[in-house]
């Protein structure tokens, strides 16, 4: 894995050993950030199920104002911290050693996020419904006006068009993976972009 663009461009990252954590591929990360590019500068970014931290670190590299990493697996947390240390990142982030659900339920209203990325283990299908349900309902205070939520999942798995106040705005499929883009307000627009 490597950082695609920005201040840490081409720097290599490591992933936790084993199959429990499946990092977002470089190619899919590039597709994701091509879509997010107009919104990333100065954004508050939430990386749920952060794993190695590759997506959140990419956001920092591209100019996000702050990134909150949420991860509870000890091996993944160790690699996430090692990746930040290796890159010399000392500010602009917080690491939360907890589950995504617990983080969202405890998150303070008024400290919202512009962009939220979630990538639970593909086999934990219930995590998608739980997390997107929280973001579309009780934890909607975690979102700023116009916030965008992106869920990475296995291509053959289908997510709902709507979770509470969240509505799907776009679906991109690439290889075995897919990205679903949700917004709390349907007025949010996404520039056309095709996954190659």
Secondary structure, 3 states (H helix, E strand, C coil): CECCCCCCCCCECCCCCCCCCCCCCHHHHHHHHHHHHHHHCCCEEEEECCCCCHHHHHHHHCCCCEEEEECCCHHHHHHHHHHHHHHCCCCCEEEECCCHHHHHHHCCCCCCEEEEEECCCCCCHHHHHHHHHHHCCCCHHHEEEEEEEEEEEECCCCCCCEECCEEEEEEEEECCEEEEEEECCCCCCCCCCCCC
